[in-house]
Amino acid sequence: MNIAIIGGGPAGLRAAEVAASGGASVTLFDAKPSVGRKFLVAGRGGLNLTKVEAHARFVNRYSGPDQPPEIWDSLIAEFDSEALRNWAAELGVETFAASTGRVYPRELKAAPLLRRWVERLRALKVRFAMHHRLTGIVPGRPLTLEFQVEGEMRNEHADAVVLALGGGSWPTTGSDGAWTAMLEKIGIPVAPLEPANCGWEFPWPAQVLEKAEGAPLKSIAVRAGAMEVKGELLVTKYGLEGGAIYQLGSVLRAMPHPEISIDFKPSFTVAQLLAKMGPIQRNFLAEARQRWRLNDTAFAILESRGPFLALESFVAEVKSCVLQLSAPRPIAEAISSAGGVRWRGIDGNLMLKAVPGLFVAGEMIDWEAPTGGYLIQGCFATGTRAARAALELGNKQPSY
């Protein structure tokens, strides 16, 4: 069976590995001169491969409009975090779980893992066709793929195709989202790509930036709508970054006027904070710095919100500091993207209902998850499912 994989990110590389291991003749096409570029970008932070976490909690991290209820339970069960760690070990890459449960290669680098992965693919006789930019797909048996190759147009044919073209974040790595119009042209429902796991803009007063730009807010709780998360934020010149606000992205995007509420002291109730202040009737902020161990970043933000003439109003601000956000940062800066091929257009094997033999994997599908190992795990799991289904399709139908 002749299977084409389009896209050399984690989902595409995994799909190529599964398909070739199943006996198919596999060609991996990519517009760039080399594969794994976004994988290497992820490696700058140590390459968080997955997370050690209970299955039920893990699968609930994935969300998306009209997402089938049990889809991630099934996908992750087929290739879970333990399977990913065993896979890395087979490549000679030892992993470890940090105290947070996040799993990293022992070397904290992506390049050695990618190099050994490509070596395995070559040993499986995967053919790499670089500088191939997909420009069109003609449904049929076989499927016809139209490529631009160094200024010339070229057609290729395949019994099955796995699209793993990525989302719209980090376009310099190749995931520029240009495929959306191409799929819509052949009747595939696609949701617009939006930034996910990204910073949000807020117009900080100059006095806050002078004292707190680049500084973290730790051990806080952040609420958007009905959702509250605990974690950290980072004050930037344009607004806020950090895991806490990344987790709230889908809620914020749905709000007509996005805003968050920060609780600088989530481990204490209002009554407890009032009790710690005792009889103090003035200089609340300075006293809080000592009595509550209020950190410098929180101090700078609260200072810009004052003056506070009553202790009760000061404590209320500490427990719910509301910031009205302007907009998410551009998708090119985002860690990942939301939107993509809508779930209603895909069957349980990740094959497009309108185009038999054409599968999708990775960030092309309309799902999102927070940082912390879920993104790469999702790409591996969907790449595995799509490739196995493509192989099964070949067993059921004759090759042309």
C-alpha positions as CSV (number, residue, x, y, z in Angstrom):
1,M,0.0,0.0,0.0
2,N,1.2,3.5,-0.9
3,I,0.6,6.0,2.0
4,A,1.6,9.7,1.8
5,I,2.2,11.7,4.9
6,I,2.1,15.4,4.5
7,G,3.9,17.3,7.2
8,G,7.1,16.5,9.1
9,G,6.0,17.5,12.7
10,P,5.4,15.1,15.6
11,A,2.0,13.9,14.2
12,G,3.4,13.4,10.7
13,L,6.6,11.6,11.8
14,R,4.6,9.3,14.1
15,A,2.1,8.5,11.4
16,A,5.0,7.7,9.0
17,E,6.5,5.4,11.6
18,V,3.3,3.5,12.3
19,A,2.4,3.2,8.6
20,A,5.9,2.0,7.6
21,S,6.0,-0.5,10.5
22,G,2.8,-1.9,9.2
23,G,4.3,-2.7,5.9
24,A,3.2,0.2,3.8
25,S,5.3,2.1,1.3
26,V,5.5,5.5,2.9
27,T,6.6,8.9,1.5
28,L,6.7,11.9,3.9
29,F,6.4,15.2,2.2
30,D,7.2,18.6,3.7
31,A,7.5,22.1,2.4
32,K,10.7,22.8,4.4
33,P,14.2,21.5,3.7
34,S,14.1,19.3,6.9
35,V,11.6,17.8,9.3
36,G,10.8,18.3,13.0
37,R,11.3,22.1,13.0
38,K,8.5,22.8,15.5
39,F,9.6,19.8,17.5
40,L,13.0,21.5,17.9
41,V,11.3,24.8,18.9
42,A,9.5,22.9,21.7
43,G,12.9,21.6,22.7
44,R,14.1,25.0,23.7
45,G,12.1,24.6,26.9
46,G,13.4,21.2,27.6
47,L,11.0,19.2,25.4
48,N,8.0,18.5,27.6
49,L,6.9,15.2,25.9
50,T,4.0,14.2,28.1
51,K,2.8,14.1,31.7
52,V,2.4,11.5,34.4
53,E,-1.3,11.9,35.4
54,A,-4.4,9.8,36.0
55,H,-6.0,8.8,32.6
56,A,-9.4,10.4,33.5
57,R,-7.8,13.7,34.4
58,F,-5.4,13.6,31.4
59,V,-8.1,13.1,28.8
60,N,-10.2,15.9,30.2
61,R,-7.5,18.4,29.3
62,Y,-8.5,18.3,25.6
63,S,-11.4,20.4,24.4
64,G,-12.9,21.6,21.1
65,P,-16.3,22.5,19.7
66,D,-18.6,19.5,18.9
67,Q,-15.8,17.2,20.1
68,P,-17.1,13.6,20.3
69,P,-17.6,12.7,24.0
70,E,-15.2,9.8,24.3
71,I,-12.8,10.6,21.5
72,W,-9.8,11.5,23.6
73,D,-10.4,8.7,26.1
74,S,-10.0,6.4,23.1
75,L,-7.1,8.2,21.4
76,I,-5.0,8.5,24.5
77,A,-5.7,4.9,25.6
78,E,-4.4,3.8,22.2
79,F,-1.1,5.6,22.7
80,D,-0.7,7.1,26.3
81,S,2.1,8.7,28.2
82,E,3.6,5.4,29.2
83,A,3.6,4.3,25.6
84,L,5.3,7.5,24.6
85,R,8.0,7.1,27.3
86,N,8.6,3.5,26.1
87,W,8.8,4.7,22.6
88,A,11.6,7.2,23.5
89,A,13.4,4.5,25.5
90,E,13.4,2.2,22.4
91,L,15.2,5.1,20.6
92,G,17.8,5.1,23.4
93,V,16.4,8.3,25.0
94,E,15.9,8.1,28.7
95,T,13.1,10.3,30.2
96,F,12.3,11.5,33.7
97,A,9.2,12.9,35.4
98,A,9.7,16.2,37.2
99,S,7.9,17.0,40.5
100,T,5.0,18.5,38.4
101,G,4.5,15.2,36.6
102,R,5.9,16.7,33.4
103,V,8.1,14.3,31.4
104,Y,11.3,15.3,29.7
105,P,14.2,13.7,28.0
106,R,17.1,13.2,30.4
107,E,19.3,15.5,28.2
108,L,16.5,18.2,28.1
109,K,17.1,18.4,24.3
110,A,15.0,17.7,21.2
111,A,17.8,17.3,18.7
112,P,19.2,13.8,19.8
113,L,15.7,12.4,19.9
114,L,14.7,13.8,16.5
115,R,18.0,12.5,15.0
116,R,17.4,8.9,16.2
117,W,13.7,9.1,15.2
118,V,14.7,10.0,11.6
119,E,17.3,7.3,11.6
120,R,14.5,4.8,12.5
121,L,12.3,6.1,9.8
122,R,15.0,5.7,7.2
123,A,15.6,2.1,8.4
124,L,11.9,1.5,7.8
125,K,12.5,2.8,4.3
126,V,10.4,5.9,4.7
127,R,11.1,8.2,1.7
128,F,11.6,11.9,2.6
129,A,10.5,14.4,-0.1
130,M,11.5,17.8,1.1
131,H,10.7,21.2,-0.6
132,H,7.2,19.8,-1.5
133,R,4.5,22.4,-0.7
134,L,1.0,20.9,-1.0
135,T,-1.2,23.1,-3.1
136,G,-4.2,20.9,-3.9
137,I,-5.9,17.5,-3.4
138,V,-8.0,15.8,-6.0
139,P,-10.4,13.2,-4.4
140,G,-10.5,9.7,-6.0
141,R,-8.9,6.3,-5.9
142,P,-6.0,6.9,-5.8
143,L,-5.9,10.3,-4.3
144,T,-4.0,12.9,-6.3
145,L,-1.7,15.4,-4.5
146,E,-0.6,18.6,-6.2
147,F,2.7,20.0,-5.0
148,Q,4.8,23.0,-5.8
149,V,8.4,21.8,-5.9
150,E,11.1,24.5,-6.3
151,G,8.8,26.6,-8.6
152,E,7.4,23.7,-10.6
153,M,4.1,21.8,-10.2
154,R,4.2,18.1,-9.7
155,N,1.5,15.5,-9.0
156,E,1.8,12.4,-6.7
157,H,-0.7,9.6,-6.1
158,A,-1.4,7.6,-3.0
159,D,-3.8,5.0,-1.8
160,A,-4.2,6.9,1.5
161,V,-3.0,10.2,2.8
162,V,-2.4,11.5,6.3
163,L,-2.4,15.3,6.5
164,A,-0.4,16.6,9.5
165,L,0.2,20.2,8.4
166,G,0.0,21.7,11.9
167,G,-2.0,24.7,13.0
168,G,-1.2,28.4,12.6
169,S,1.4,29.0,15.4
170,W,5.1,29.4,14.7
171,P,4.7,29.8,10.9
172,T,8.4,30.0,10.4
173,T,8.6,26.3,11.2
174,G,6.1,25.5,8.4
175,S,2.8,25.4,10.3
176,D,1.4,28.5,8.6
177,G,-2.3,27.4,8.3
178,A,-2.3,28.0,4.5
179,W,-4.0,24.6,4.1
180,T,-7.4,25.9,5.4
181,A,-8.5,27.4,2.1
182,M,-7.3,24.3,0.2
183,L,-9.5,22.0,2.3
184,E,-12.5,24.3,2.3
185,K,-12.3,24.2,-1.5
186,I,-13.0,20.4,-1.5
187,G,-15.9,20.8,1.0
188,I,-14.1,20.2,4.3
189,P,-15.6,22.1,7.2
190,V,-12.8,24.2,8.8
191,A,-13.0,26.5,11.9
192,P,-10.9,29.6,11.7
193,L,-7.5,29.2,13.3
194,E,-7.0,31.2,16.5
195,P,-4.1,31.7,19.0
196,A,-4.2,29.2,21.9
197,N,-1.7,29.0,24.8
198,C,-0.8,32.6,24.2
199,G,-0.3,35.8,26.0
200,W,-3.1,38.5,26.4
201,E,-2.7,42.2,26.0
202,F,-3.3,44.6,28.9
203,P,-2.3,48.3,29.1
204,W,-0.2,48.3,32.2
205,P,0.5,51.8,33.8
206,A,4.1,52.9,33.3
207,Q,4.7,52.6,37.0
208,V,3.9,48.8,36.9
209,L,6.2,48.1,34.0
210,E,9.0,50.1,35.6
211,K,8.8,47.8,38.7
212,A,7.5,44.5,37.5
213,E,8.1,44.0,33.8
214,G,9.4,40.4,33.3
215,A,8.6,39.5,36.9
216,P,6.3,36.6,37.8
217,L,3.2,36.4,39.9
218,K,3.4,33.1,41.7
219,S,0.9,31.0,43.8
220,I,-2.1,32.9,42.5
221,A,-5.6,31.9,41.3
222,V,-7.0,33.4,38.1
223,R,-10.7,33.3,37.1
224,A,-12.3,33.9,33.8
225,G,-16.1,33.5,33.7
226,A,-16.9,30.3,35.7
227,M,-13.4,28.8,35.3
228,E,-10.7,29.2,37.9
229,V,-7.1,27.9,37.7
230,K,-4.1,28.1,39.9
231,G,-0.6,28.8,38.6
232,E,1.7,31.6,37.6
233,L,1.6,34.7,35.4
234,L,4.3,36.8,33.9
235,V,4.0,40.6,33.5
236,T,5.2,41.7,30.1
237,K,5.3,45.1,28.3
238,Y,2.2,44.1,26.4
239,G,0.2,42.3,29.1
240,L,0.4,38.9,30.5
241,E,1.9,35.5,29.7
242,G,2.0,32.2,31.7
243,G,0.4,28.9,32.3
244,A,-2.6,30.3,34.2
245,I,-3.8,32.5,31.4
246,Y,-3.0,29.9,28.8
247,Q,-5.5,27.5,30.4
248,L,-8.2,30.2,30.3
249,G,-7.7,30.9,26.6
250,S,-10.9,29.2,25.3
251,V,-13.0,30.9,27.9
252,L,-11.5,34.3,27.2
253,R,-12.0,34.0,23.5
254,A,-15.7,33.3,24.0
255,M,-16.2,36.4,26.1
256,P,-17.4,39.6,24.3
257,H,-15.3,41.6,26.7
258,P,-12.5,39.3,28.0
259,E,-11.4,39.9,31.6
260,I,-9.7,38.0,34.3
261,S,-9.9,38.2,38.1
262,I,-6.6,37.6,40.0
263,D,-6.6,36.3,43.6
264,F,-3.2,37.2,44.9
265,K,-3.8,35.1,48.1
266,P,-5.9,32.1,47.2
267,S,-4.9,30.1,50.3
268,F,-6.5,32.7,52.6
269,T,-10.1,33.7,53.1
270,V,-11.1,37.3,53.4
271,A,-11.7,36.8,57.1
272,Q,-8.2,35.4,57.5
273,L,-6.5,38.3,55.7
274,L,-8.5,40.8,57.8
275,A,-7.4,39.0,61.0
276,K,-3.7,39.1,59.9
277,M,-3.9,42.9,59.5
278,G,-5.2,43.3,63.1
279,P,-6.0,46.9,64.1
280,I,-4.2,48.5,61.2
281,Q,-6.2,51.4,59.7
282,R,-3.7,52.8,57.2
283,N,-0.7,52.0,55.0
284,F,-2.5,48.7,54.1
285,L,-0.3,47.9,51.1
286,A,3.0,48.3,53.1
287,E,1.6,46.3,56.0
288,A,0.4,43.6,53.6
289,R,3.9,43.2,52.2
290,Q,5.1,42.1,55.6
291,R,2.1,40.5,57.2
292,W,0.9,38.5,54.2
293,R,4.3,38.2,52.5
294,L,2.9,39.9,49.4
295,N,5.4,39.6,46.6
296,D,6.9,42.6,44.7
297,T,5.0,42.0,41.5
298,A,1.6,41.9,43.3
299,F,2.7,44.9,45.3
300,A,3.4,46.9,42.1
301,I,0.1,46.0,40.6
302,L,-1.9,46.8,43.7
303,E,-0.1,50.0,44.2
304,S,-1.3,51.2,40.8
305,R,-4.9,50.4,41.8
306,G,-4.9,52.5,44.9
307,P,-5.1,54.5,47.1
308,F,-7.1,52.3,49.4
309,L,-9.0,54.2,52.1
310,A,-10.6,51.2,53.8
311,L,-9.1,47.8,54.8
312,E,-12.2,46.0,53.4
313,S,-11.9,47.5,49.9
314,F,-8.1,46.7,49.9
315,V,-8.7,43.1,50.8
316,A,-11.5,42.8,48.2
317,E,-9.0,44.0,45.6
318,V,-6.4,41.5,46.7
319,K,-8.9,38.7,46.4
320,S,-10.4,39.9,43.1
321,C,-8.2,42.2,41.0
322,V,-10.1,42.5,37.8
323,L,-8.2,43.2,34.5
324,Q,-10.0,43.9,31.3
325,L,-7.9,42.4,28.5
326,S,-7.6,43.9,25.1
327,A,-6.9,40.9,22.8
328,P,-4.8,37.7,22.5
329,R,-1.3,38.0,21.1
330,P,-0.9,37.3,17.4
331,I,-1.2,33.6,16.4
332,A,2.4,33.6,15.1
333,E,3.5,34.1,18.7
334,A,1.2,31.5,20.2
335,I,2.5,28.1,21.5
336,S,-0.4,26.4,19.7
337,S,-3.6,27.2,17.9
338,A,-7.3,26.4,18.2
339,G,-9.6,25.9,15.2
340,G,-9.0,23.6,12.2
341,V,-10.9,20.7,10.7
342,R,-14.2,20.5,12.5
343,W,-15.0,17.2,14.3
344,R,-18.3,16.9,12.4
345,G,-16.3,16.3,9.2
346,I,-14.2,13.5,10.6
347,D,-15.1,9.9,11.5
348,G,-13.7,8.0,14.5
349,N,-10.6,7.0,12.6
350,L,-9.8,10.6,11.8
351,M,-10.7,10.1,8.2
352,L,-12.5,13.0,6.4
353,K,-16.1,11.9,5.7
354,A,-16.2,13.8,2.4
355,V,-12.9,12.3,1.1
356,P,-12.4,8.6,1.6
357,G,-8.7,7.7,2.2
358,L,-7.8,11.2,3.4
359,F,-7.0,11.4,7.2
360,V,-6.0,14.3,9.5
361,A,-3.8,14.3,12.6
362,G,-2.2,16.7,15.0
363,E,-3.1,20.4,15.3
364,M,-5.0,20.5,12.0
365,I,-8.0,19.2,14.0
366,D,-10.1,21.6,16.0
367,W,-8.9,20.7,19.5
368,E,-6.7,22.5,22.0
369,A,-5.0,21.6,25.3
370,P,-2.9,23.4,27.8
371,T,0.8,23.3,27.9
372,G,2.4,20.6,30.1
373,G,2.9,17.7,27.8
374,Y,-0.7,17.4,26.4
375,L,0.1,19.0,23.0
376,I,2.8,16.6,21.9
377,Q,0.9,13.6,23.4
378,G,-2.1,14.7,21.4
379,C,-0.1,14.8,18.2
380,F,1.4,11.4,18.8
381,A,-2.0,9.9,19.6
382,T,-3.8,11.3,16.6
383,G,-0.9,10.4,14.3
384,T,-1.0,6.8,15.6
385,R,-4.8,6.5,15.1
386,A,-4.7,8.0,11.5
387,A,-1.9,5.8,10.3
388,R,-3.4,2.6,11.8
389,A,-6.7,3.4,10.1
390,A,-5.0,4.1,6.8
391,L,-3.3,0.7,7.0
392,E,-6.6,-1.0,7.8
393,L,-8.2,0.8,4.8
394,G,-5.6,-0.7,2.6
395,N,-6.3,-4.2,3.9
396,K,-10.0,-3.8,3.0
397,Q,-9.6,-2.3,-0.4
398,P,-7.4,-3.1,-3.4
399,S,-4.5,-0.8,-4.2
400,Y,-4.7,1.1,-7.5
